[in-house]
Amino acid sequence: MHKASLCERNVFLFVFFLNYKIYVSMCLNKYLDITHNERRNFEVPYKTLPFDADST
């Protein structure tokens, strides 16, 4: 009985830790995506400038 409850608690902690890791990684990915998009939007004008200069 005691061993079963201990096992249940371990399973609960394992599932909780798994969900926590997934949640944190999702939040990190969302944050990294936002910063990546901002950085790309910031870099786009500087990347297109030389091409515009070459075309003219």
Helices and strands as residue ranges (DSSP letters): H 2-55
